[in-house]
Amino acid sequence: MLTSILLSAGFALMGAGIGAGIVAIGAGLGIGRIGGQAMEGIARQPEAAGKIQTAMLIIAALIEVVSLFAVVVCLLIALGDYTF
Amino acid sequence: MLISSQTATAAGDEEDKTGFIMHHVKDSHEWHFATFGNTHITLPLPVIIYSSDRGLEFYMSTQFQNPETHTFGKAYAHNGYYIDEHDHLKALDENRSFIELSITKNVAMLFIVLAIVIWIILSAASHYKKHPGQAPKGAASFIEPIVVFIRDEIALPNIGHHKYKKFTPYLLTIFFFIWFGNLLGLFPGAANLTGNIAVTATLAIFTFFVTNLNGNKDYWKHVVATPGVPAPLLLIIVPVEIIGLFTKPFALMVRLFVAITAGHIVILSFIGLIFVFESYAVGLASTVMVVFINMIELLVATIQAYVFTLFSAMYIGQAVAEHDHH
């Protein structure tokens, strides 16, 4: 019985770690896309560089926060105390 | 049986090396600055309790803790109350009901941020009163570009030129409060004010009331009886719209809370790495990373204040928009 409890706690921690990794992939893909499109926009029209850069930073902050939602969930799993 | 992530670590580790992260990010009944060996540099804070039979009671947090190690616990109960290991105030009698009005670390930080924001704004306002029509100097020259930016780029385009003046003071207040709260929380030794979900929940509730109390008939018709939708679909659309009324401030609350708390946790984790590895090379690399991430957090502080204000302005704009019907 002890092994099964330790196994479930172990799986929970593993889930938290894998979840955080997948979240990082999601955030990287999303923000990388924004950065890429912003670069293209600036390359097409260098006069609009200031506006594009501002918009890019703001949208990147919004997407990053979505990834942080998931990171907080993983942290809660990892640092929680499982009482039996 | 209690299994936490600490038991899952290797059997060689005696101490808990990462508990300080949550301890720094959460609220606390005393303001802990540093610990050198056995001396703790802390600022004890008042514990204020209101109960219906005993009325208002004032204590200091030192009365609930061990004088040497500054740990709280049931063993240091005082007058029927104690603070447990999760820093919650509890009564020894389980059925006792009381309201806790303590000045905790975050409340003290709130007062400090309040004092600083009010001081800056009032000195700018008094400058405008004493020198009407002249170029601003001092605090006035600091806040004037920001106020003009919020009025012209956030309030005016989103709310419309008829009604924006009524809501600009609210938007300015939340912008300055969140901005200064975020920035001051990044100082070492400061408390994590806007990373407390109760604070961001209160700000989101303010936005909720400001939008919905000022909603005009078109806004409420859009929520309860969306025009142009056939009757069977209304059964689905109306609950979704009503839930949408609540998810918007909920998203505001979680966005600000998570952005600031996660930033603090990342900075603290890099510092914790130094103690986990106990090597000079890791210390140097960690310090460089911490400085770099602190700079990013300054940017995030400003962006999150801007985003909160922008979304509040957008929701207010949706609530007071005048549709011209065809």
Chai-1 contact restraints between the chains, C-beta under 6 A:
chainA,res_idxA,chainB,res_idxB,connection_type,confidence,min_distance_angstrom,max_distance_angstrom,comment,restraint_id
A,A9,B,I3,contact,1.0,0.0,6.0,A-B,restraint_1
A,L13,B,A8,contact,1.0,0.0,6.0,A-B,restraint_2
A,A61,B,I303,contact,1.0,0.0,6.0,A-B,restraint_3
A,V65,B,R255,contact,1.0,0.0,6.0,A-B,restraint_4
A,V65,B,V258,contact,1.0,0.0,6.0,A-B,restraint_5
A,V65,B,A259,contact,1.0,0.0,6.0,A-B,restraint_6
A,L68,B,V258,contact,1.0,0.0,6.0,A-B,restraint_7
A,L68,B,A262,contact,1.0,0.0,6.0,A-B,restraint_8
A,F69,B,V258,contact,1.0,0.0,6.0,A-B,restraint_9
A,V71,B,A262,contact,1.0,0.0,6.0,A-B,restraint_10
A,V72,B,V258,contact,1.0,0.0,6.0,A-B,restraint_11
A,A78,B,S5,contact,1.0,0.0,6.0,A-B,restraint_12
A,L79,B,S5,contact,1.0,0.0,6.0,A-B,restraint_13
A,D81,B,L2,contact,1.0,0.0,6.0,A-B,restraint_14
A,D81,B,S4,contact,1.0,0.0,6.0,A-B,restraint_15
A,Y82,B,I3,contact,1.0,0.0,6.0,A-B,restraint_16
A,T83,B,L2,contact,1.0,0.0,6.0,A-B,restraint_17
A,F84,B,M1,contact,1.0,0.0,6.0,A-B,restraint_18
